[in-house]
Amino acid sequence: MMLVTDRDCQTGGARFAVPTLGEIDGKLLASEVIAISCLRQLFAHANDAVMPAIKRRIRRSLETRCQAEKLCHDDTEAAVEYAFQLVEAAAEAAGRKTTVSSTPGGCETIRRLRAMHGPSGR
């Protein structure tokens, strides 16, 4: 006899133990859109000193979370660097920065978002 879980009875991708690439892409895309929307709103009401404050808060939060997960220093720094790249890309997409990447057209995230939202990037 095979064991059945509640997850097995759900429809669509929710029934799979390992998420599909589409589910992962959807969650990442939602995170990107939320980050860009929040930064647009923040930048509309803040001065130029807001980005360093955001990065300090991100670093503190990630260091705390990574320490709780017992990640090594290198993994923690990699997570912080990745988060900083994401926030910079979101700032670029929100129109606060002109570029975060040396690649023509911006980083991959920005190129995807521009393709989705047309030439204005909004």
C-alpha positions as CSV (number, residue, x, y, z in Angstrom):
1,M,0.0,0.0,0.0
2,M,1.3,3.5,-0.9
3,L,1.0,6.3,1.6
4,V,-1.1,9.4,0.4
5,T,-0.6,12.9,1.7
6,D,-2.8,15.9,1.5
7,R,-0.4,17.3,-1.0
8,D,-1.1,14.3,-3.3
9,C,-4.8,15.3,-3.5
10,Q,-4.2,18.8,-4.6
11,T,-4.4,19.9,-8.2
12,G,-1.7,21.3,-10.5
13,G,1.8,21.8,-9.4
14,A,0.9,21.8,-5.7
15,R,0.7,18.0,-5.7
16,F,4.4,17.6,-6.6
17,A,7.0,17.3,-3.8
18,V,9.5,19.2,-5.8
19,P,8.3,22.5,-7.3
20,T,8.3,22.8,-11.1
21,L,10.5,25.4,-12.8
22,G,7.4,27.3,-13.7
23,E,6.4,27.6,-10.0
24,I,9.9,28.7,-9.0
25,D,9.9,31.3,-11.9
26,G,6.5,32.5,-10.9
27,K,7.5,33.0,-7.3
28,L,10.7,34.8,-8.3
29,L,8.8,37.0,-10.7
30,A,6.3,37.9,-8.0
31,S,9.2,38.8,-5.7
32,E,10.8,41.0,-8.3
33,V,7.5,42.8,-9.0
34,I,6.9,43.4,-5.3
35,A,10.4,44.6,-4.8
36,I,10.3,47.1,-7.7
37,S,6.8,48.3,-6.7
38,C,7.9,48.9,-3.1
39,L,11.1,50.7,-4.2
40,R,9.2,52.9,-6.6
41,Q,6.9,54.0,-3.7
42,L,9.9,54.4,-1.3
43,F,11.9,56.4,-3.8
44,A,9.0,58.7,-4.5
45,H,9.0,59.8,-0.8
46,A,12.7,59.4,0.2
47,N,16.0,61.1,-0.3
48,D,19.2,59.7,-1.8
49,A,20.3,58.3,1.5
50,V,17.6,55.6,1.5
51,M,19.6,53.0,-0.5
52,P,22.5,52.7,2.0
53,A,19.9,52.4,4.8
54,I,18.1,49.6,2.9
55,K,21.4,47.8,2.3
56,R,22.4,48.0,6.0
57,R,19.0,46.6,7.0
58,I,19.3,43.8,4.4
59,R,22.8,42.9,5.7
60,R,21.7,42.8,9.3
61,S,18.7,40.7,8.6
62,L,20.6,38.3,6.4
63,E,23.4,37.9,8.9
64,T,20.9,37.2,11.6
65,R,19.0,34.6,9.5
66,C,22.2,33.0,8.2
67,Q,23.6,32.7,11.7
68,A,20.4,31.1,12.9
69,E,20.7,28.6,10.0
70,K,24.3,28.0,10.9
71,L,25.7,29.1,7.5
72,C,29.4,29.7,7.2
73,H,30.7,33.3,6.7
74,D,31.3,32.7,2.9
75,D,27.7,31.5,2.4
76,T,26.4,34.5,4.4
77,E,28.5,36.9,2.3
78,A,27.3,35.3,-0.9
79,A,23.7,35.7,0.3
80,V,24.3,39.4,1.2
81,E,26.0,40.0,-2.2
82,Y,23.1,38.4,-4.0
83,A,20.5,40.4,-2.1
84,F,22.4,43.6,-2.9
85,Q,22.5,42.7,-6.6
86,L,18.7,42.1,-6.4
87,V,18.0,45.4,-4.7
88,E,20.2,47.3,-7.2
89,A,18.4,45.6,-10.1
90,A,15.1,46.5,-8.6
91,A,16.3,50.1,-8.1
92,E,17.3,50.2,-11.8
93,A,13.9,48.8,-12.8
94,A,12.2,51.4,-10.5
95,G,14.0,54.1,-12.4
96,R,16.2,55.2,-9.5
97,K,19.5,54.0,-11.0
98,T,20.5,54.2,-14.7
99,T,22.4,50.9,-14.7
100,V,23.6,48.1,-12.4
101,S,25.3,46.0,-15.0
102,S,28.1,46.5,-17.5
103,T,26.1,44.3,-19.9
104,P,24.3,46.5,-22.6
105,G,20.6,46.7,-21.7
106,G,21.1,46.0,-18.0
107,C,21.2,42.7,-16.1
108,E,19.0,39.7,-17.1
109,T,16.3,40.6,-14.6
110,I,16.0,44.1,-16.1
111,R,15.9,42.8,-19.7
112,R,13.1,40.4,-18.8
113,L,11.1,43.1,-17.0
114,R,11.5,45.6,-19.8
115,A,10.4,42.9,-22.3
116,M,7.2,42.3,-20.2
117,H,6.3,45.9,-19.6
118,G,7.3,47.5,-22.9
119,P,9.9,50.1,-23.7
120,S,9.3,52.3,-20.7
121,G,10.1,49.5,-18.2
122,R,7.0,50.3,-16.2
